[in-house]
Amino acid sequence: MESIVVFSLWTVHVCHNLVVRLWRAWHPSRQSPTCVLERLPAELIIDMDDYFSSQSRILLSRTCRSLRAMLTNTDDFYTVGCSSRAERAEFLYLVARDIPDRWLCDACMALHEVTVSDTPPCKNTRHCKLYKDSYDYARKPALAPVNYRHVQLALKYSRMKDGISRYHRHHLAKLLEPFSYTKTVCLRAYSSIFWARCESYPKVAMAPDGGQHYLLLTIVSLRRPRNLEDALGRTGSVNICPHQRTDSRDKKEIEDFKNEYHDNDRGPISDGTWQPDIDLALYDMLQMARGRGRSNGSRSSSSGHRKSRTRSGCYDEVCGSCLLCTTDYSFRLMPQSIELRVWQDLGPEGAPSNSQWQMHISEKYFYHENDRGDAYDEWSSIAAVHRVDGSVRQLYESDMSDRGA
């Protein structure tokens, strides 16, 4: 008898919940609109429609049903589909900006599903057949195996940290973990190569512009020759960015450059030629190691690099910055190697056509459609980046000290 009563009560409870759900489905409550545009009269929104671009109308129509009914126009999708590659990239970036489990593929211009195992330096290409090694190589920074999707996912997860699932928070932690890899380095003096060990330490930090930026510190262990008198050409030649390559000039070329631009901080930028600033930094470091460098470290060297004082008071580090991108670097002579440290600011959230990302990419693949007005001129767009030398390193290290405090 007791079991029958319990079963009857359970049946009544289930039926009551079912009736409540059906009533709510048939008689939805009228809630006040949360979107400011939705509060405006429909006639005014339709009049404003003429001032919206096709991309804006599509994005606005995704916010709620009311705007979707008023703004949806099939011609907008055709217009976006026929737009330039850079414009499509900007549109798809805005679509994916608030979707945690999607990333924008800059190869096929589509949104792919996020995989937690896809972290640097792993190559997870199962979502896109176009992401082959040849494509992947030219569309990432010259030094570290970090792709556009890794940078953008880390920035997006950091911004949405309180509103994402445990799965995505775990992915964020994996994206910001230090990682190591090896890189092929050429020895010019021997016409041979060796494998240099590299360690990268990514982080997301608040930049002076008020936005979050993806910062990366990479430490490269270069070969230390036994004879420092004749070390040039024997330490290892490696690209740290599209504009700087270590140990790419011999002693005579470097000394000629120093004599030509003596007492000038930097040589001029002309016709896209590489500035040998990092070669001068390596040369100065080797000079100091042999005891023939300037004893007064408070002055800048003739190559425009800063000699850094350690806690012991010795000037054993030569620092420099790239003129054409947000890259800082330094050389230090270690007991078994020459340590090259590279600090890079890979930019804030943005489309892959963003200049703050493009300045770090070897191949400017977004801007070769001249008939569509997408011609990309690196030297007029990002030449002479206006920043203080060492600002990227300072931002990276100051963020560390703030967290420590």
C-alpha positions as CSV (number, residue, x, y, z in Angstrom):
1,M,0.0,0.0,0.0
2,E,2.8,2.4,0.9
3,S,4.6,1.8,-2.4
4,I,1.4,2.6,-4.3
5,V,1.1,5.9,-2.5
6,V,4.7,6.8,-3.3
7,F,4.2,5.9,-6.9
8,S,1.1,8.0,-7.1
9,L,2.9,11.0,-5.6
10,W,5.8,10.6,-8.1
11,T,3.3,10.5,-11.0
12,V,1.6,13.6,-9.9
13,H,5.0,15.4,-9.6
14,V,6.0,14.4,-13.1
15,C,2.7,15.4,-14.6
16,H,2.8,18.8,-12.8
17,N,6.3,19.5,-14.2
18,L,5.2,18.5,-17.7
19,V,2.2,20.8,-17.5
20,V,4.4,23.7,-16.3
21,R,6.8,23.2,-19.2
22,L,4.1,23.0,-21.8
23,W,2.4,26.2,-20.4
24,R,5.7,28.1,-20.5
25,A,6.3,26.9,-24.1
26,W,2.9,28.0,-25.3
27,H,2.8,31.3,-23.3
28,P,6.3,32.7,-23.3
29,S,6.8,35.6,-20.9
30,R,7.5,39.0,-22.4
31,Q,10.9,40.0,-21.1
32,S,12.3,43.5,-21.6
33,P,14.8,43.6,-24.4
34,T,18.4,43.6,-23.4
35,C,19.8,44.9,-26.6
36,V,19.8,48.7,-27.0
37,L,18.9,48.5,-30.7
38,E,16.0,46.3,-30.0
39,R,14.5,49.0,-27.8
40,L,14.3,51.4,-30.7
41,P,11.3,51.5,-33.0
42,A,11.4,49.0,-35.9
43,E,11.0,51.8,-38.4
44,L,14.1,53.6,-37.1
45,I,16.2,50.4,-37.2
46,I,15.1,49.8,-40.8
47,D,16.2,53.3,-41.7
48,M,19.6,52.8,-40.0
49,D,20.0,49.6,-42.0
50,D,21.2,51.6,-45.0
51,Y,24.2,52.8,-43.0
52,F,25.4,49.3,-42.0
53,S,27.9,47.3,-44.0
54,S,27.0,43.8,-45.1
55,Q,29.4,42.4,-42.4
56,S,27.7,44.6,-39.7
57,R,24.2,43.5,-40.7
58,I,25.2,39.8,-40.6
59,L,26.8,40.2,-37.2
60,L,23.9,42.2,-35.7
61,S,21.4,39.7,-37.0
62,R,23.2,37.0,-34.9
63,T,22.4,38.8,-31.6
64,C,18.7,38.1,-31.3
65,R,15.6,37.0,-33.2
66,S,14.1,40.5,-33.5
67,L,17.2,41.9,-35.2
68,R,17.5,38.8,-37.3
69,A,14.0,39.3,-38.7
70,M,14.7,43.0,-39.4
71,L,18.2,42.9,-40.8
72,T,18.7,39.5,-42.5
73,N,19.4,40.0,-46.2
74,T,20.6,37.2,-48.4
75,D,22.5,39.6,-50.6
76,D,24.8,40.4,-47.6
77,F,26.2,36.9,-47.6
78,Y,27.0,37.1,-51.3
79,T,28.7,40.5,-50.8
80,V,30.9,39.1,-48.0
81,G,31.7,36.0,-50.0
82,C,32.9,38.2,-52.9
83,S,34.9,40.5,-50.7
84,S,38.7,40.5,-50.5
85,R,40.6,37.9,-48.5
86,A,41.5,40.5,-45.8
87,E,37.9,41.6,-45.4
88,R,36.7,38.0,-45.1
89,A,39.3,37.3,-42.5
90,E,38.2,40.4,-40.5
91,F,34.6,39.2,-40.7
92,L,35.3,35.6,-39.7
93,Y,37.5,36.8,-36.8
94,L,34.5,38.8,-35.5
95,V,32.3,35.8,-35.8
96,A,34.7,33.6,-33.9
97,R,35.6,36.2,-31.3
98,D,33.0,35.0,-28.7
99,I,32.8,31.3,-29.7
100,P,35.2,29.5,-27.4
101,D,35.3,26.2,-29.3
102,R,36.1,27.7,-32.8
103,W,39.2,29.1,-34.3
104,L,39.7,30.9,-37.6
105,C,41.9,29.0,-40.1
106,D,43.9,31.5,-42.1
107,A,44.6,28.8,-44.7
108,C,41.1,27.9,-45.9
109,M,39.3,30.9,-44.3
110,A,36.8,28.8,-42.3
111,L,36.1,28.1,-38.6
112,H,37.4,24.9,-37.2
113,E,36.7,23.1,-33.9
114,V,39.1,23.5,-31.1
115,T,41.2,20.6,-29.9
116,V,42.9,20.7,-26.5
117,S,46.0,18.8,-27.9
118,D,46.6,21.6,-30.4
119,T,49.3,23.5,-28.6
120,P,52.8,24.7,-29.7
121,P,55.0,23.1,-30.8
122,C,52.6,20.3,-31.8
123,K,51.2,20.3,-35.4
124,N,47.6,19.4,-35.3
125,T,46.4,19.7,-38.9
126,R,43.6,17.2,-39.0
127,H,41.0,20.0,-39.4
128,C,42.4,21.5,-42.5
129,K,44.1,19.9,-45.5
130,L,45.7,23.1,-46.5
131,Y,47.8,23.3,-43.4
132,K,50.8,21.4,-44.8
133,D,54.3,22.0,-43.6
134,S,55.1,24.3,-46.5
135,Y,52.1,26.5,-45.7
136,D,52.7,26.3,-42.0
137,Y,56.3,27.3,-42.2
138,A,55.8,30.6,-44.0
139,R,52.9,31.8,-42.0
140,K,54.3,31.8,-38.4
141,P,57.1,33.7,-36.7
142,A,60.6,32.8,-37.9
143,L,61.9,31.6,-34.6
144,A,59.2,29.9,-32.5
145,P,56.6,27.3,-33.8
146,V,53.6,29.4,-32.7
147,N,50.7,29.8,-35.1
148,Y,48.0,32.4,-35.4
149,R,45.4,30.1,-33.8
150,H,47.6,29.5,-30.7
151,V,48.0,33.3,-30.2
152,Q,44.3,34.1,-30.7
153,L,43.0,31.2,-28.6
154,A,45.2,32.2,-25.7
155,L,44.0,35.8,-25.9
156,K,40.4,34.8,-26.3
157,Y,40.4,32.4,-23.4
158,S,42.2,35.0,-21.2
159,R,39.5,37.6,-22.0
160,M,36.6,35.1,-21.5
161,K,38.2,33.3,-18.6
162,D,35.2,33.5,-16.2
163,G,32.8,32.5,-18.9
164,I,34.4,29.4,-20.4
165,S,34.2,25.8,-19.4
166,R,36.8,23.7,-17.6
167,Y,37.8,22.2,-20.9
168,H,38.7,25.5,-22.4
169,R,40.5,26.7,-19.2
170,H,42.6,23.5,-19.4
171,H,43.4,24.4,-23.0
172,L,44.4,27.9,-21.9
173,A,46.8,26.5,-19.3
174,K,48.3,24.2,-22.0
175,L,48.7,27.1,-24.5
176,L,50.6,29.1,-21.9
177,E,52.9,26.3,-20.8
178,P,56.6,26.6,-21.6
179,F,57.8,24.4,-24.4
180,S,61.1,23.3,-25.9
181,Y,62.1,22.3,-29.4
182,T,65.2,22.1,-31.6
183,K,66.0,24.3,-34.6
184,T,68.4,23.8,-37.5
185,V,71.2,26.3,-37.3
186,C,73.7,26.9,-40.1
187,L,77.5,27.3,-39.4
188,R,78.8,29.5,-42.3
189,A,82.5,28.8,-41.6
190,Y,82.1,25.1,-42.0
191,S,79.1,25.0,-44.4
192,S,77.4,22.6,-42.0
193,I,74.4,22.6,-39.6
194,F,73.7,21.7,-36.0
195,W,70.6,21.4,-33.9
196,A,70.2,24.2,-31.4
197,R,68.0,23.8,-28.3
198,C,65.3,26.4,-27.9
199,E,63.0,27.1,-25.0
200,S,59.9,29.3,-25.3
201,Y,57.9,30.9,-22.5
202,P,54.6,32.4,-23.6
203,K,52.4,34.7,-21.6
204,V,49.4,37.1,-21.9
205,A,50.1,40.5,-20.4
206,M,48.3,43.8,-20.2
207,A,50.0,46.3,-22.6
208,P,50.2,50.1,-22.2
209,D,47.4,50.4,-24.8
210,G,45.0,48.8,-22.3
211,G,44.6,45.6,-24.2
212,Q,46.0,42.1,-23.6
213,H,49.0,41.1,-25.8
214,Y,50.6,37.7,-26.4
215,L,54.2,37.9,-25.4
216,L,56.9,35.3,-26.0
217,L,60.4,34.8,-24.6
218,T,62.6,32.4,-26.6
219,I,66.0,31.3,-25.3
220,V,68.4,29.8,-28.0
221,S,71.6,28.1,-27.1
222,L,74.1,28.8,-29.9
223,R,77.5,27.2,-30.3
224,R,80.4,28.8,-28.4
225,P,83.7,28.4,-30.4
226,R,86.8,27.7,-28.4
227,N,88.6,30.6,-30.0
228,L,86.6,33.8,-29.6
229,E,89.1,35.7,-31.7
230,D,87.7,34.0,-34.8
231,A,84.2,33.2,-33.6
232,L,82.1,35.0,-36.4
233,G,80.7,32.4,-38.7
234,R,81.1,29.6,-36.1
235,T,78.3,30.5,-33.6
236,G,75.3,29.7,-35.7
237,S,73.1,31.6,-38.1
238,V,69.4,31.7,-37.2
239,N,66.4,34.0,-38.1
240,I,64.8,35.6,-35.0
241,C,62.3,37.6,-37.1
242,P,61.8,38.4,-40.8
243,H,64.3,41.2,-40.6
244,Q,67.1,39.9,-38.3
245,R,69.5,37.0,-38.7
246,T,72.3,36.2,-36.4
247,D,75.9,35.7,-37.5
248,S,75.2,36.4,-41.1
249,R,78.1,38.8,-41.8
250,D,81.9,38.4,-41.5
251,K,84.2,40.6,-39.4
252,K,85.1,42.9,-42.3
253,E,81.5,43.6,-43.2
254,I,80.6,44.4,-39.6
255,E,83.6,46.7,-39.1
256,D,82.9,48.5,-42.4
257,F,79.3,49.1,-41.2
258,K,80.5,50.3,-37.8
259,N,82.9,52.8,-39.5
260,E,80.3,54.0,-41.9
261,Y,77.7,54.7,-39.2
262,H,80.0,55.5,-36.3
263,D,78.3,57.3,-33.5
264,N,74.9,56.8,-35.1
265,D,72.4,54.7,-33.2
266,R,71.0,53.0,-36.3
267,G,71.5,52.9,-40.0
268,P,68.8,54.1,-42.3
269,I,66.0,51.8,-43.6
270,S,66.2,51.7,-47.4
271,D,64.6,49.4,-50.0
272,G,63.8,46.6,-47.6
273,T,67.5,45.7,-46.8
274,W,68.1,43.9,-43.5
275,Q,69.7,45.9,-40.8
276,P,72.6,44.0,-39.3
277,D,71.8,45.2,-35.8
278,I,71.9,41.7,-34.3
279,D,75.2,41.0,-36.0
280,L,76.6,44.1,-34.3
281,A,75.2,43.0,-31.0
282,L,77.0,39.6,-31.3
283,Y,80.2,41.4,-32.4
284,D,80.1,43.7,-29.4
285,M,79.5,40.8,-27.0
286,L,82.5,38.9,-28.4
287,Q,84.6,42.0,-28.1
288,M,83.6,42.4,-24.5
289,A,84.3,38.8,-23.8
290,R,87.9,39.3,-25.2
291,G,88.4,42.3,-22.9
292,R,88.5,44.8,-25.7
293,G,85.0,46.3,-25.3
294,R,84.3,49.6,-23.9
295,S,84.7,49.8,-20.2
296,N,82.1,52.5,-19.7
297,G,78.9,50.5,-20.1
298,S,76.7,53.5,-19.4
299,R,77.2,54.7,-22.9
300,S,75.6,53.0,-25.9
301,S,77.9,51.1,-28.3
302,S,78.4,52.4,-31.8
303,S,75.8,49.9,-33.0
304,G,73.1,51.3,-30.9
305,H,72.8,48.5,-28.4
306,R,72.6,48.7,-24.6
307,K,75.2,47.0,-22.5
308,S,73.4,45.6,-19.5
309,R,74.9,45.5,-16.0
310,T,74.5,42.3,-13.9
311,R,74.1,42.3,-10.1
312,S,77.9,41.7,-9.8
313,G,78.5,45.0,-11.7
314,C,79.9,43.3,-14.9
315,Y,78.6,44.2,-18.3
316,D,78.2,40.8,-19.8
317,E,75.0,41.3,-21.9
318,V,74.5,43.2,-25.1
319,C,70.9,44.1,-25.9
320,G,69.1,45.3,-29.1
321,S,65.8,45.8,-30.8
322,C,64.5,45.3,-34.3
323,L,63.4,48.4,-36.2
324,L,60.7,46.7,-38.2
325,C,58.8,44.6,-35.6
326,T,58.2,44.3,-31.9
327,T,61.3,42.2,-31.2
328,D,63.9,42.7,-28.5
329,Y,67.0,40.5,-28.1
330,S,70.2,40.1,-26.1
331,F,73.4,38.0,-26.2
332,R,75.2,36.6,-23.2
333,L,78.4,34.5,-23.1
334,M,77.8,31.3,-21.1
335,P,80.3,28.7,-20.0
336,Q,79.2,26.2,-22.6
337,S,77.3,28.3,-25.1
338,I,76.2,31.7,-26.4
339,E,72.8,32.4,-25.0
340,L,70.5,34.4,-27.3
341,R,67.3,35.7,-25.7
342,V,64.4,37.0,-27.9
343,W,61.4,38.8,-26.5
344,Q,58.5,39.3,-29.0
345,D,55.1,41.0,-28.8
346,L,52.8,39.0,-31.2
347,G,50.0,41.5,-30.8
348,P,46.5,41.6,-29.4
349,E,43.3,39.9,-30.5
350,G,42.7,40.5,-34.2
351,A,42.3,39.1,-37.7
352,P,45.3,37.4,-39.3
353,S,45.6,40.4,-41.6
354,N,46.4,42.6,-38.5
355,S,49.7,44.4,-39.1
356,Q,50.9,43.6,-35.5
357,W,50.8,39.9,-36.4
358,Q,51.9,40.3,-40.1
359,M,55.1,42.1,-39.1
360,H,56.3,38.8,-37.6
361,I,55.4,36.7,-40.6
362,S,57.9,35.9,-43.4
363,E,55.4,35.7,-46.2
364,K,52.8,38.5,-46.4
365,Y,50.2,36.2,-47.8
366,F,47.1,38.4,-47.3
367,Y,48.0,41.3,-49.5
368,H,48.8,40.3,-53.1
369,E,45.4,40.9,-54.7
370,N,46.2,44.3,-56.2
371,D,43.0,44.4,-58.3
372,R,41.1,44.3,-55.0
373,G,43.1,47.0,-53.3
374,D,44.9,44.6,-51.0
375,A,48.4,45.3,-52.0
376,Y,50.6,45.0,-48.9
377,D,53.6,47.3,-48.6
378,E,55.6,46.3,-45.6
379,W,57.9,49.3,-45.7
380,S,55.1,51.9,-45.7
381,S,52.8,50.0,-43.3
382,I,55.0,48.9,-40.5
383,A,58.5,50.3,-41.2
384,A,60.1,52.1,-38.2
385,V,57.9,50.7,-35.5
386,H,57.4,53.6,-33.1
387,R,58.4,52.2,-29.7
388,V,61.1,52.4,-27.1
389,D,64.0,50.0,-27.4
390,G,63.6,47.2,-25.0
391,S,59.9,47.9,-24.4
392,V,58.8,44.4,-25.1
393,R,61.3,42.9,-22.7
394,Q,60.3,45.5,-20.1
395,L,56.7,44.6,-20.5
396,Y,57.4,40.9,-20.2
397,E,59.6,41.3,-17.1
398,S,57.4,43.9,-15.4
399,D,54.4,41.6,-15.7
400,M,56.4,38.9,-14.0
401,S,57.3,41.2,-11.1
402,D,53.7,42.4,-10.8
403,R,52.6,38.8,-10.4
404,G,55.3,38.1,-8.0
405,A,54.2,41.0,-5.8
